[in-house]
Amino acid sequence: MRDVVILGSGCAGWTAALYLARANLKPLVLTGAQTGGLLTTTSVVENYPGFPKGVDGTTLMVQMMEQAQKFGAEVEFGVVADEVLFGRPAHRIRAGNRTIETRALIVSTGAGHRHLGVPGEKELETKGVTYCATCDGALPMFRDQPVVVVGGGGIEGLSGASQGRVTGLEDHGGAGFGKSKDSACLEFGGGECGGGEGG
C-alpha cells in the first residue's frame, strides 16, 4: 500500500509531489493523459512568479517534475485513473488492469477547455483563439488589440478587467450568448456596472 498517490501533473500535482517527497512520503504521481496538464499547451507563461522574462509552459512543468523527482517522487506517465473508490483504511484507484491502494489521495486533475464548436475555432487555436483571458490577454500578440471574451456568469469581465479593452459575451443558459453587462461597462469605459455606480 502507498502512503500517498497524486492524480494529475499540473502545477498543483507537482507542488504536492515536491512537498510530500521532501517529507519522505515517496508520493506516486499518475500524470494522466496529458503530462504537465494544460500549461504544456502554453508557449509563454508571463504570470508565474520567479520568471520575469516568462517561461515556456512545458519547460516549467518539466522543471517542476524534475524537482519533485529529485526528492523521491515516483512518476507513472500516461496513467489515467479509470475509477477511484474512496474508503478506509485505503482508497483504491483502478488504472487499466491494476488497482493501486493508498492511505491518502490528492486529486489535482485540473480542468479542460470548454469549446464553443463554432467554425474556425479549432483551426485558429493558438493563432488568436485561446482559452484563458487572464493568461493570454496580455500576451504580446494581443497587446493593444480589442479582445472578445466568451464565458459565463460574469467571469469574463473579471478575467479581462486588467486588459481594459474587453467585449464580453455571456452564456445565458439555454438562451444562447448575449453581451455581458459587466463587460459592456469595461468596453465603453464606465456607467453602471453590476448594479453599482461607476463600475
N, C-alpha and C positions, 0 to 999 in steps of 0.2 A: 504494500500500500504506500502511496506517495503522501508526503506531507502537504504539498500544495501543487495544484495544476492551474495554469493560466490559459484561458481560451482567448486568443486574439493577439496580434503582434503589431499594433499601432503604438503610439506614444504611451498610452495608459498601460498596455501589456508589458512593454519593455521597462517602463519605470517600476512597475510592480516586481518584475523579474529581477531587476537590479537590487532593489531593497531586500527582497527575500533571499537572494543569493548571498548578499553581504551578511545576512543574518544566519548563513549556513543552513538554510532550509532546502537547498537543492531543488528549486522550482522546475517544473516541466512546462514549457511553453508549446502549445499546439497552435501553430501560426494561422491555421485556416487556409482558405483557398488563395488569398492574396497576402503573401508575406509582407509585412510593413503597413498594411492597410491602405486606406485611400490616399494617405500622404505620399505614397510612392508614385501617384499619378500627377504630382505637382512638380513642376520644373524649378520654380524659385519660391522658397518659403522665406518671407521677409519679416514675419511677425513671431518668430520663435526666439526666445531670449538666448543670448550668447553668440549670435551670428549677425553682427552689424552689417555685413555685406550680403546677407541672405545665404541660403544653403539649398541645395537640391534635395527634394523630399526623399528620394531613395537613399542618397548619401546619409542624411540624418537618421533614417531608420536603420541602416547598416551599422552606423556608429553606435546607436543605442543598443542594438543586438549584440555587437562585439563587446561592449562594456558589460552587459549582463552576463554574457558567456565567460568573460574574464574571471568573474567571481563564482562561477559554477552553475549558472543556469543551463539547463538542457533544452534543446530545441528540436522539435519534430516538424519539418517543413511540409506544407501542403496537407496537413492532417486536419480534417473537419470533424467536429463533434456532430454525430448524427442524432444523438439523443442524450439528454442529461437527466439522471434520476437523483434528486436531492434526498438525502437521508442521513441517518445516524447509525452507526459511528462513521459511515463513509458515504461520500457522493460517488455515483457511478457514471462514467462517461463512455458511451458506446461510440467508437470511431472505427468505421469499417467493420472488420470481423473480430475485433477485440474489445475488451472492456477494461477501462482504467479506473482503479479505485483511489480516492484521495480524501484526506481528512478535511482539507479546505479547498475551495474552488473560487477563483476570481474570473468573472465573466467580463471581458473587455473587448467585445466583438465589434464595437463601433457602429457605424451607420452606413447606409447606402444612399446614392443619389436618387432623387425622385425625378424621373424623366417625364417630360410633357408629351412626348410622342408626336411632335409636330414635324412637318417636312423640313429637312436640312439640319435638324438638331444633332444627329449622330455625326454627320459629315463635318459640322462646324465645331465639334467638341475640341477643346484646347486651341481653337482658332477664333475665339470670340465668345463661344458658349462655354460657360463654366458653371460650377455648382456650389460656390462659396463666395458670396458677395464680400464678406469681411476679408477673406484671404486674397481673393483675386481682383477685387475692385480697385485696389491701389497699385496693381502691377503696372510697370512702365507702358505696356501696350494699351492700358485703359486710362491712364492719367490724362486729364483734361478732355476726356471724351464723355458724352452722355452715357448713362448706364441704365438699363432696364432690369429690374429685379422682380422675379416672379416667386411668390411664396404664399403662405397662409397665416392668418391670424395677426397681421401687422408686423411679423418678424422681419420682413424685408425692409421695412422702414428703419428698424434698429440696425440691421446688418449694413445698410448703405448710408446711415446717417453721417458717418465720418467722411464720406465721399462728397457730400454736399451737392450732388448733381444726379439725383436718382428719380426715375419714374418707376413707380411700383404697380404691379398688378397683383391682386389678392385673390386667392381661391375662395369663392363664396359657396362652398359646399356643392351641391348638385346644380347650382345655378350658373356655374362657369366662372370665368375670370372677369373682374372689373377693377377699375382704378382704385387703389388703396387711398383712403382719406389721409392717413399719415404720410404716405409717400407724396401725395399731391402737395402737401404743405412743404415738403422738402424741395419738390420740383419748382414750385412757384415762390419759395422763399418767405413763408410766413402765413399769417392769418391764423384761424383757429385750427389747432391740431389736437386730435384725440379729445375733443370736448373742452379744451382749455384755451387760454389766451396765448398768443404768440409762440406756440409750439416750439 
